[in-house]
Amino acid sequence: MIGATVTLAAAALLCSILATLGNHAIAREFRDFDLRKNTEILMDPMVAVRYAEYRLATNIFYRQSLVLWSLFGLTAAYMIVMTILER
């Protein structure tokens, strides 16, 4: 059970790091871009595709990290409860 907990924590941390790196890449590539204000930048197909790829990858890693952190929390809580009940 400890191996599952450590594996979930490592995978969740990795996905969180990748989501953060994706957000930094978007912020670096599209400095002055605000989707609510200026959408004319997305008229260029190359820029629009690159922006969509960054957003998609970042959102996938973000959602994966949310699920993995939740599973890690449940696994850790289960281990704590079982440890307390054994005494």
C-alpha positions as CSV (number, residue, x, y, z in Angstrom):
1,M,0.0,0.0,0.0
2,I,2.9,2.3,0.6
3,G,4.1,1.7,-2.9
4,A,0.7,2.8,-4.3
5,T,0.7,5.9,-2.2
6,V,4.3,6.9,-3.2
7,T,3.5,6.2,-6.9
8,L,0.3,8.3,-6.8
9,A,2.2,11.1,-5.1
10,A,5.0,11.0,-7.7
11,A,2.6,10.9,-10.6
12,A,0.5,13.7,-9.2
13,L,3.6,15.9,-8.6
14,L,4.8,15.2,-12.2
15,C,1.4,16.1,-13.7
16,S,1.3,19.3,-11.6
17,I,4.8,20.3,-12.7
18,L,3.9,19.6,-16.4
19,A,0.7,21.7,-16.1
20,T,2.7,24.6,-14.5
21,L,5.3,24.4,-17.3
22,G,2.5,24.5,-19.8
23,N,1.1,27.6,-18.2
24,H,4.5,29.2,-18.3
25,A,4.9,28.3,-21.9
26,I,1.6,30.0,-22.8
27,A,2.5,33.1,-20.8
28,R,5.9,33.3,-22.5
29,E,4.6,32.7,-26.1
30,F,1.4,34.9,-25.8
31,R,2.5,37.7,-23.5
32,D,-0.1,40.3,-24.4
33,F,-2.9,37.9,-25.3
34,D,-6.2,38.1,-23.5
35,L,-8.9,35.9,-25.1
36,R,-11.7,38.2,-23.8
37,K,-10.2,41.4,-25.3
38,N,-8.3,40.6,-28.5
39,T,-9.3,37.6,-30.6
40,E,-7.7,38.9,-33.8
41,I,-4.5,37.1,-32.9
42,L,-6.2,33.8,-33.5
43,M,-7.0,34.7,-37.1
44,D,-3.5,33.4,-38.0
45,P,-3.9,29.6,-38.3
46,M,-0.4,28.8,-37.1
47,V,-0.7,30.9,-34.0
48,A,-4.2,29.6,-33.3
49,V,-3.1,26.0,-33.6
50,R,-0.1,26.5,-31.4
51,Y,-2.2,28.2,-28.7
52,A,-4.8,25.4,-28.9
53,E,-2.1,22.8,-28.5
54,Y,-0.6,24.5,-25.5
55,R,-4.1,24.9,-23.9
56,L,-5.1,21.3,-24.6
57,A,-1.9,19.8,-23.2
58,T,-2.0,22.1,-20.1
59,N,-5.6,21.3,-19.4
60,I,-5.0,17.5,-19.7
61,F,-2.1,17.6,-17.3
62,Y,-4.1,19.8,-14.9
63,R,-7.1,17.5,-14.8
64,Q,-4.9,14.4,-14.4
65,S,-3.1,16.0,-11.5
66,L,-6.5,16.8,-9.8
67,V,-7.6,13.2,-10.1
68,L,-4.2,11.9,-9.0
69,W,-4.1,14.2,-6.0
70,S,-7.6,13.1,-5.0
71,L,-6.6,9.5,-5.2
72,F,-3.5,10.1,-3.2
73,G,-5.5,11.8,-0.5
74,L,-8.0,9.0,-0.4
75,T,-5.2,6.4,-0.2
76,A,-3.3,8.3,2.5
77,A,-6.5,8.7,4.5
78,Y,-7.2,5.0,4.1
79,M,-3.8,4.1,5.4
80,I,-4.1,6.5,8.4
81,V,-7.5,5.1,9.3
82,M,-6.4,1.5,9.0
83,T,-3.3,2.3,11.1
84,I,-5.4,3.8,13.8
85,L,-7.9,1.0,13.8
86,E,-5.2,-1.7,14.1
87,R,-4.1,-0.4,17.5
